[in-house]
């Protein structure tokens, strides 16, 4: 039986973040949906499997991290990170629950 959770972790010591998957979840895609420089999760949902007669949805989980600084050094209330710091871990990141429908 397949797991109904996704676990993402920056390192083994942080414990990661767990996302509950809705019934009918298909293979997920990790990509930058909103163009903010962080990878979000796209999840197709189909119920029942094969026909999608009950549900045919795309769900998103946005990755919330410290934003990139603009050219004038401003980046928002969370503080910002320089453009050359995009690979620096942000251990305070959040993933939106997958219950938000698009």
N, C-alpha and C positions, 0 to 999 in steps of 0.2 A: 504494500500500500504506500502511495506517495505521501510525503510530508505536506502539511498544510501551512508551513512557515518558510520564509526565506530568512537567512541570517547573514548579515554583512558586517565585516569587522575590519578595522584599520590595522589591528594587530591582535594576537591572541590574548594579550594582557588586558585589552579594553572590554572584552566580553561581547562586543558587537551590538548591533541593533537587530531586533527580530520584527518581521512584518508578518501579520496573519494574512493568509491568502484566501480570497473568497472562493466559494464552491464553484467549480467549473473553470478554474484558472488554467491557462495554457502556458506555453513556453514564454518566459519573460525576456524583455530586451532592455539593455542598459545603454542609454544614450543621453546626450544633453538636449532635452526637449525645449527648454526655455532660453537657451543661449547664454546662460550665466557662467559657463565654464565648469560646471559640476555635472556629474552623471546622474540622471534621474532614472526611474524604473517605469517602463511601459508594460502593462499586463493585459493581454486579451482574455476575456471571460466568455465562455460559451456553455450554456446549459439547455438541454442535456447534450452531452458530448455527441458530436456528429451532426445534429440538426440545428442547434442553437435556437430552437423554437421559443424557449422561455426567456433566454437572455443572450444577447450578442452585444458585448460592451468592450470598450477600451478604458482601462483604469490607469491613473498616473500616481506615482509617488515622487514628489519633488524633493530633491536633495537640498537641504537648507544648510549653508555654510557661510563663513565670513565672506562677504562680497569682495570682488576685486576693486582696487582703488581706481578712481578715475584719474585722468591726467593731472588734475589739480590736487590729488591726494585725498579727496573725499571718497568715502565708501559706504556710508550708512551708519546706523546706530550700533552695529555689532563690532565696529572697527573694520578695517579693511586690510587686505593683503596685497602686496605688490604683484605685478604681472609675472615676475620671475619667481614668485613663491606659490604658484598654482599646485606644485607637487608636495608642498609642505602640509603635513597632516593637520586637520582641524578636528580634534577629538570631541568638540562640542556639536558636531553635525547632527542634524535631525532628518529623518525620512518621514514624509507625510503618510498617514494610514492609507491603505489601498481601498478604502470604502468610498472614496470620492470618485464619482462617475464623470465621464467626459462625454 
